[in-house]
Amino acid sequence: MSDLLSILVIATGSVLFFVRRGLRYLRYFQQEEYNPTRFANWFFEKRAFDRRGSAIALLTWAVTLLSQGRLPFTLPLSLVAAVVLVVIALREEDPCIVGKLTLKMTERATWIYRTALVVYTLIVLLAGVGLLLASVPAAPSWFWLVQVFFFQTTPAWLIVGNALLWPNEKSRQAGFIKEAESILGQVDPFVIGITGSYGKTSTWNVVNQPSGPPEVSTLLWELPVKSGNGSSQNIISPLLKWLPIGVGRFSGFVS
């Protein structure tokens, strides 16, 4: 019973640690436009490995393993370590508030996060139950060592969540494209395409200032194209002096 309780305590601490840490990684996944390859490259280039959570897990693993058969404090020590993990997570910055580019919890980002959290929780619990069913000696201690793997692979679970949702997301984007094509065929507007990773909304606001007749529409496409110098506003502003257009906003975006 003590081992089972220890496993549950460890799993709870691990999942709560993921709750905040997953959001921090999700911010950068979003900035890379949910592209797994670019996100993985960012992760290894920046060496964004977990350190604090892994250090707690390794220390607890070592202490509980060495104390087996001597001091029966695996459960209380696991509880303390789990609380420390939660405190570390709570003290970390909220990526939705802090940072030059904050995390935007859009519908897609929310579903990726929730899916990753569910998958992470299930795998963590299965790993703990597996150790118990296999009758591994000092199972809670080894479960702490397993947490190092989970902490280090946090970005991977976001990628998994995105992959699981991709068929539906692809269908949704196809629907946006079809809707956009239909409206374009009916309205036949003068189209300005604004591309780039950053600054599209600000540029649209600049374009929208001198709006003309409401019946004239401008279609804004959001495409995953990197902007080298962020000069969209400098390009668009001079055009406004002579382009006879009114500006409206179409809500079908492709990301």
C-alpha positions as CSV (number, residue, x, y, z in Angstrom):
1,M,0.0,0.0,0.0
2,S,2.8,2.4,0.8
3,D,4.4,1.8,-2.6
4,L,1.1,2.5,-4.4
5,L,0.6,5.7,-2.4
6,S,4.1,6.8,-3.3
7,I,3.5,6.1,-7.0
8,L,0.3,8.2,-6.9
9,V,2.1,11.0,-5.1
10,I,5.0,11.0,-7.6
11,A,2.6,10.9,-10.6
12,T,0.6,13.8,-9.2
13,G,3.7,15.9,-8.7
14,S,4.8,15.0,-12.2
15,V,1.5,15.9,-13.8
16,L,1.2,19.2,-11.9
17,F,4.8,20.1,-13.0
18,F,3.8,19.5,-16.6
19,V,0.8,21.8,-16.2
20,R,3.0,24.9,-16.1
21,R,6.1,23.6,-17.9
22,G,4.0,22.4,-20.8
23,L,2.6,25.9,-21.2
24,R,6.1,27.4,-21.3
25,Y,7.2,25.0,-24.1
26,L,3.9,25.6,-25.9
27,R,4.7,29.2,-26.3
28,Y,7.8,28.4,-28.4
29,F,5.9,25.6,-30.2
30,Q,3.3,28.3,-31.2
31,Q,6.0,30.7,-32.3
32,E,7.3,28.0,-34.6
33,E,3.8,27.7,-35.9
34,Y,3.4,24.2,-34.6
35,N,6.0,22.9,-36.9
36,P,7.6,19.8,-35.2
37,T,10.9,20.0,-37.0
38,R,11.5,23.7,-36.3
39,F,10.4,23.3,-32.7
40,A,12.8,20.4,-32.2
41,N,15.6,22.4,-33.8
42,W,14.8,25.3,-31.4
43,F,14.8,22.9,-28.5
44,F,18.3,21.5,-29.2
45,E,19.8,24.8,-30.4
46,K,18.7,26.6,-27.3
47,R,19.5,23.5,-25.1
48,A,16.1,24.0,-23.5
49,F,16.4,20.9,-21.3
50,D,14.8,20.6,-18.0
51,R,17.2,21.1,-15.1
52,R,15.3,21.8,-11.9
53,G,12.7,19.1,-12.1
54,S,15.3,16.5,-13.2
55,A,17.6,17.5,-10.3
56,I,14.8,17.0,-7.8
57,A,13.9,13.6,-9.3
58,L,17.5,12.4,-9.4
59,L,18.1,13.5,-5.8
60,T,14.9,11.8,-4.6
61,W,15.7,8.6,-6.5
62,A,19.2,8.4,-5.0
63,V,18.1,9.1,-1.4
64,T,15.1,6.7,-1.5
65,L,17.1,4.0,-3.2
66,L,19.9,4.1,-0.7
67,S,17.5,4.2,2.2
68,Q,15.6,1.1,1.3
69,G,15.6,-1.4,4.2
70,R,17.0,1.2,6.6
71,L,14.6,4.1,6.9
72,P,11.0,3.7,5.9
73,F,10.5,7.2,4.6
74,T,10.0,6.7,0.9
75,L,6.4,8.0,1.0
76,P,7.0,11.2,3.1
77,L,10.1,12.0,1.1
78,S,8.3,11.5,-2.2
79,L,5.5,13.7,-0.9
80,V,8.0,16.5,0.0
81,A,9.7,16.1,-3.4
82,A,6.4,16.3,-5.2
83,V,5.4,19.5,-3.3
84,V,8.8,21.0,-4.3
85,L,8.1,20.2,-7.9
86,V,4.7,21.9,-7.7
87,V,6.2,25.0,-6.0
88,I,8.9,25.2,-8.7
89,A,6.2,25.1,-11.3
90,L,4.1,27.7,-9.7
91,R,7.1,30.1,-9.3
92,E,7.9,29.9,-13.0
93,E,6.7,32.7,-15.2
94,D,3.3,32.5,-16.8
95,P,3.9,32.4,-20.5
96,C,0.5,33.9,-21.2
97,I,1.5,37.1,-19.4
98,V,5.3,37.3,-19.3
99,G,7.6,37.6,-22.3
100,K,8.0,39.7,-25.5
101,L,5.8,37.3,-27.4
102,T,3.3,35.8,-25.0
103,L,1.4,32.5,-25.4
104,K,-1.9,33.0,-27.1
105,M,-4.3,30.3,-25.9
106,T,-6.2,30.0,-29.2
107,E,-8.5,27.2,-29.8
108,R,-5.8,25.2,-31.5
109,A,-3.2,25.9,-28.8
110,T,-5.8,24.9,-26.1
111,W,-6.5,21.6,-27.7
112,I,-2.9,20.8,-28.3
113,Y,-2.2,21.5,-24.6
114,R,-5.1,19.5,-23.3
115,T,-4.4,16.6,-25.5
116,A,-0.7,16.5,-24.5
117,L,-1.7,16.8,-20.8
118,V,-4.1,13.8,-21.1
119,V,-1.5,11.7,-23.0
120,Y,1.2,12.6,-20.5
121,T,-1.0,11.8,-17.5
122,L,-1.9,8.4,-18.9
123,I,1.6,7.4,-19.8
124,V,2.9,8.5,-16.4
125,L,0.3,6.4,-14.6
126,L,0.9,3.4,-16.9
127,A,4.6,3.6,-16.1
128,G,3.9,3.6,-12.4
129,V,1.4,0.8,-12.5
130,G,3.8,-1.2,-14.7
131,L,6.6,-0.9,-12.1
132,L,4.2,-2.2,-9.4
133,L,2.8,-5.0,-11.5
134,A,6.3,-6.1,-12.4
135,S,7.1,-6.3,-8.7
136,V,10.2,-4.2,-9.2
137,P,12.1,-3.8,-5.9
138,A,12.0,-0.2,-4.6
139,A,9.4,0.7,-7.4
140,P,8.8,4.2,-6.1
141,S,12.5,5.0,-6.2
142,W,12.8,3.8,-9.8
143,F,9.7,5.7,-10.6
144,W,11.5,8.9,-9.6
145,L,14.2,8.1,-12.1
146,V,11.6,7.6,-14.8
147,Q,10.4,11.1,-14.1
148,V,13.7,12.4,-15.5
149,F,12.7,11.0,-18.8
150,F,9.3,12.5,-18.7
151,F,10.6,16.0,-17.7
152,Q,13.1,15.9,-20.5
153,T,10.6,14.9,-23.1
154,T,7.9,17.5,-22.2
155,P,8.2,19.1,-25.7
156,A,7.7,15.8,-27.3
157,W,4.3,15.3,-25.7
158,L,3.2,18.6,-27.2
159,I,4.3,17.3,-30.6
160,V,2.4,14.1,-30.0
161,G,-0.7,16.1,-29.1
162,N,-0.4,18.2,-32.2
163,A,0.0,15.0,-34.3
164,L,-3.1,13.4,-32.9
165,L,-5.1,16.6,-33.7
166,W,-3.6,17.2,-37.1
167,P,-6.2,15.2,-39.2
168,N,-9.0,17.4,-37.8
169,E,-6.9,20.5,-38.0
170,K,-6.0,19.8,-41.7
171,S,-9.7,19.3,-42.4
172,R,-10.5,22.6,-40.6
173,Q,-7.9,24.5,-42.6
174,A,-9.2,23.0,-45.8
175,G,-12.6,24.3,-44.9
176,F,-11.2,27.8,-44.4
177,I,-9.5,27.7,-47.8
178,K,-12.7,26.5,-49.5
179,E,-14.7,29.2,-47.8
180,A,-12.1,31.8,-48.8
181,E,-12.1,30.7,-52.4
182,S,-15.9,30.8,-52.5
183,I,-16.0,34.4,-51.1
184,L,-13.2,35.5,-53.4
185,G,-15.2,34.2,-56.4
186,Q,-18.3,36.1,-55.3
187,V,-16.7,39.4,-54.3
188,D,-13.7,39.6,-56.6
189,P,-11.9,42.1,-54.3
190,F,-8.5,43.8,-54.6
191,V,-6.4,41.4,-52.5
192,I,-3.3,42.4,-50.4
193,G,-1.6,39.3,-48.9
194,I,0.3,40.1,-45.6
195,T,2.8,37.3,-44.8
196,G,5.4,36.8,-42.1
197,S,5.8,35.2,-38.7
198,Y,5.3,38.4,-36.7
199,G,3.5,41.8,-37.3
200,K,0.7,40.6,-39.5
201,T,-2.0,41.9,-37.1
202,S,-0.2,45.3,-36.6
203,T,0.2,45.7,-40.4
204,W,-3.5,44.9,-40.9
205,N,-4.3,47.6,-38.4
206,V,-2.2,50.1,-40.4
207,V,-3.9,49.1,-43.6
208,N,-7.3,49.3,-41.9
209,Q,-6.9,53.0,-40.8
210,P,-7.9,54.8,-44.0
211,S,-10.8,52.4,-44.7
212,G,-13.1,53.3,-47.6
213,P,-16.6,52.1,-48.6
214,P,-17.6,49.1,-46.4
215,E,-18.7,47.1,-49.4
216,V,-15.1,46.8,-50.5
217,S,-13.1,44.0,-48.8
218,T,-9.5,43.2,-48.4
219,L,-8.6,39.5,-47.7
220,L,-5.9,39.0,-45.1
221,W,-4.1,35.7,-45.5
222,E,-1.9,34.5,-42.6
223,L,0.7,32.2,-44.1
224,P,3.6,30.4,-42.3
225,V,6.3,32.5,-44.0
226,K,9.3,33.8,-42.1
227,S,9.8,37.6,-42.2
228,G,13.5,38.6,-42.5
229,N,13.3,42.2,-41.4
230,G,9.8,42.8,-40.2
231,S,9.3,45.6,-42.8
232,S,5.7,44.9,-43.8
233,Q,4.5,48.2,-42.4
234,N,7.1,50.1,-44.3
235,I,6.0,48.4,-47.5
236,I,2.2,48.8,-47.0
237,S,2.1,52.4,-45.8
238,P,3.3,54.0,-49.0
239,L,0.8,51.9,-51.0
240,L,-2.1,53.4,-49.0
241,K,-1.3,56.8,-50.5
242,W,-2.4,55.8,-53.9
243,L,-4.3,52.5,-53.8
244,P,-8.1,53.2,-54.2
245,I,-9.3,50.6,-51.8
246,G,-11.5,50.2,-48.7
247,V,-10.4,47.8,-46.0
248,G,-12.5,45.2,-44.3
249,R,-11.5,42.0,-42.5
250,F,-12.1,38.5,-43.5
251,S,-12.0,36.0,-40.6
252,G,-10.9,32.8,-42.4
253,F,-7.2,32.4,-41.6
254,V,-4.8,29.7,-42.6
255,S,-2.0,29.2,-40.1
